[in-house]
Amino acid sequence: MASASLLLALWLLLFLANHVWETVLDVLNLGHGRSRPPDELGDRLDGATHARMRTYQRARGLVGLPSRWTRVAVTVALVVSGGLGWLHDLLHGLGLSPYLHGLLFIGALSTASTLIGLPFGLYRVFGIERRFGFNTMTWRTLLADLIKGTALGIVLGVPLLLAVFVLVDRGGELWWLYAFALVGAFQLMVSAVYPTLIAPIFNKFTPLPPSSLRERLETLATRLDFRVRDLQVMDGSRRSRHSNAYFAGLGRAKRVVLFDTLVEQLDEGQLAAVLAHEIGHQKRRHVSKRLGVSLLLLLVAFWVLGRLLHFDPLYQALGFASSGDGTAALLVVVQLALPALLFVFNPLLSGWSRRQEFDADRFAAAAMAGHEEMTGALLQLARDNLSDTAPHPWYSAYHYSHPPLVERLRALRTFEAPLPGQPPVA
Ligand SMILES: [Zn+2]
């Protein structure tokens, strides 16, 4: 029992350390002095837009604090009071089969987690996003999203969880390795069918009509020796004025998806630069490297699950009776414990991702024979999305998957020279 209380104390310490540290970063970033646009942006960002960016970022940052600490308080209360074990036993009293019991337990916790986040999410959408003119979502769309999302979670999640439960019971010593293979294959399968089967449940996609834009993007892809399976425009404006673009699909031919808001906000040259940046991610194998790393992390997580399956003190520390409480309890235990151990690696992963963004920008600058269009695109996107142009350096080092605007523009200016082995293009 002593080791259980020691483990509980250790978990509390790490869990709170994680959130206190991130709150320190939030507060530093909120107070980061930016009364004027950063010098580098000079005449390319007017004072009024800069002020609006700052008010918007502050409003978003401020709602993050109560949202985080409500979640922390509920989680700590649930663990320390033994609430997890209580809920587990309560559902056990229904006399269901162990698998159904496990599904219900995880379902109850994820429903509770969704409900805790809901008021803050609603305030973000209908308070902040509406105030700054971004929100275009109606209550109807929101409700439909919630229903579709839940249904999709059940359709995809329940069979996967059941399969993991069965593997734990029947897979022998190496169950964790089989479960990793299954979940990994499942993730690949979902990303393969995402563009054709899942994304259309939430949005409408229409092929980019024949136009000078389409011609320009196709010519660029051909020139960079990149196969585009199709060019689609997505009705992102159905939910918000924020803009984006992404590639979807596995294998050689990709679908390029442009938000309708992006097509509205950028000119043709800037859209071409955005496409060149995305092609840069593919050509430099960033996407497959990220996939490799996420599979590796998944393998580590399952290895940890395998080691902990019968480690009673950890179950007891977090409020369960023993490891006899089953696989669902194990999944919850690990979900509570892993983030508290892994948050220290956050800056490494963010830093890696930011290096890839610089690399893709460099590729785009070479492909566009100069940085002007990429620079113009980034500035326009920052204006239209009211981005934080110069966050607190600790905050961005820890959280940002993309370098802050000022750093990106500074780097772009040094990327004039064509890439080695690639002829300058007109
Ligand atoms: Zn990128």
Boltz pocket constraint, residues with backbone or C-beta under 6 A from the ligand:
constraints:
  - pocket:
      binder: B
      contacts: [[A, 277], [A, 281], [A, 356], [A, 357], [A, 360]]
      max_distance: 6.0
